[in-house]
Amino acid sequence: MKKRIISGLIIGALLGLLCIGGAYLRNPNGNDSVFLFSLWYNRVLMGLIIAILGRTKTYKFAIIRGLVLGGLISYAFYVTTNYQDLISFLAGFLYGVIIDLSLYRLDKKRGL
């Protein structure tokens, strides 16, 4: 479980960096550092929460769970932007799936 949590945090942090890059490209002059940090932190929390929930038994369930959790966790950030950053909210669904599928594959590789 400890390796899974560390892996989830790392995957979330890397996806957070990708998300920051996308947010910066969409609006190079309008995003302050607090906004960008919050976006990154949201993705790290997403990785942590998905990792804590434990492994899934099937590939299909990992997709569904990642989609649902990614959306729920991203919604918390979307609300704080006063419903202005729709792209980051929608990307959260995809990132949730990426995180859960990545952890699923890592668990399978480790023989869990």
C-alpha positions as CSV (number, residue, x, y, z in Angstrom):
1,M,0.0,0.0,0.0
2,K,2.9,2.4,0.8
3,K,4.3,2.0,-2.8
4,R,0.9,2.5,-4.2
5,I,0.4,5.8,-2.3
6,I,3.9,7.1,-3.3
7,S,3.2,6.1,-6.9
8,G,-0.2,7.9,-6.8
9,L,1.4,11.0,-5.5
10,I,4.1,11.0,-8.1
11,I,1.7,10.4,-11.0
12,G,-0.6,13.2,-9.6
13,A,2.4,15.6,-9.3
14,L,3.5,14.9,-12.9
15,L,0.0,15.3,-14.3
16,G,-0.3,18.5,-12.2
17,L,2.8,19.9,-14.0
18,L,1.2,19.0,-17.3
19,C,-2.0,20.8,-16.2
20,I,0.0,23.9,-15.1
21,G,1.6,24.0,-18.6
22,G,-1.8,23.8,-20.2
23,A,-3.3,26.5,-18.0
24,Y,-0.3,28.7,-18.8
25,L,-0.6,28.2,-22.5
26,R,-4.3,29.0,-22.4
27,N,-3.7,32.3,-20.6
28,P,0.0,33.3,-20.3
29,N,-0.6,36.6,-18.5
30,G,-3.7,35.9,-16.5
31,N,-2.7,33.0,-14.1
32,D,-1.0,33.9,-10.9
33,S,1.2,31.6,-8.9
34,V,-1.5,30.8,-6.3
35,F,-3.9,29.7,-9.0
36,L,-1.3,27.5,-10.7
37,F,-0.2,26.0,-7.3
38,S,-3.8,25.2,-6.5
39,L,-4.3,23.5,-9.8
40,W,-1.1,21.4,-9.2
41,Y,-2.1,20.6,-5.6
42,N,-5.6,19.4,-6.8
43,R,-3.9,16.8,-9.1
44,V,-1.6,15.7,-6.3
45,L,-4.6,15.2,-4.0
46,M,-6.3,13.3,-6.8
47,G,-3.4,10.9,-7.0
48,L,-3.4,10.4,-3.2
49,I,-7.1,9.8,-2.9
50,I,-7.2,7.3,-5.8
51,A,-4.2,5.5,-4.4
52,I,-5.6,5.3,-0.8
53,L,-8.8,3.6,-2.0
54,G,-6.8,0.5,-3.0
55,R,-6.4,-1.6,-6.0
56,T,-9.2,-2.5,-8.4
57,K,-9.9,-6.0,-9.6
58,T,-10.7,-5.1,-13.2
59,Y,-9.5,-2.7,-15.9
60,K,-13.1,-1.5,-16.6
61,F,-13.7,-0.7,-12.9
62,A,-10.4,1.3,-12.8
63,I,-11.7,3.4,-15.8
64,I,-15.1,4.0,-14.2
65,R,-13.7,4.8,-10.7
66,G,-11.0,7.1,-12.2
67,L,-13.6,9.0,-14.2
68,V,-15.9,9.5,-11.2
69,L,-13.2,10.4,-8.7
70,G,-11.4,12.6,-11.2
71,G,-14.6,14.5,-11.8
72,L,-15.5,14.8,-8.1
73,I,-12.0,16.0,-7.0
74,S,-11.7,18.4,-10.0
75,Y,-15.1,19.8,-9.1
76,A,-13.7,21.2,-5.9
77,F,-11.2,23.2,-7.8
78,Y,-13.7,24.2,-10.4
79,V,-16.0,25.7,-7.7
80,T,-13.1,27.8,-6.3
81,T,-12.5,29.3,-9.8
82,N,-16.1,30.6,-9.7
83,Y,-16.9,28.1,-12.5
84,Q,-14.5,29.8,-14.9
85,D,-11.9,27.1,-15.7
86,L,-14.0,24.5,-17.5
87,I,-11.1,23.0,-19.4
88,S,-9.2,22.1,-16.2
89,F,-12.4,20.6,-14.7
90,L,-12.9,18.4,-17.8
91,A,-9.3,17.4,-17.8
92,G,-9.7,16.2,-14.3
93,F,-11.9,13.4,-15.5
94,L,-9.2,12.2,-17.9
95,Y,-6.5,12.6,-15.3
96,G,-8.5,10.5,-12.8
97,V,-8.7,7.7,-15.4
98,I,-4.9,8.0,-16.2
99,I,-4.0,7.8,-12.5
100,D,-6.3,4.9,-11.7
101,L,-5.2,2.9,-14.8
102,S,-1.5,3.6,-14.1
103,L,-1.9,2.4,-10.5
104,Y,-3.8,-0.6,-11.8
105,R,-1.0,-1.5,-14.2
106,L,1.6,-1.0,-11.5
107,D,-0.3,-3.2,-9.1
108,K,-0.5,-5.9,-11.7
109,K,3.2,-5.6,-12.4
110,R,4.0,-5.9,-8.7
111,G,1.8,-9.0,-8.6
112,L,-0.9,-7.6,-6.3
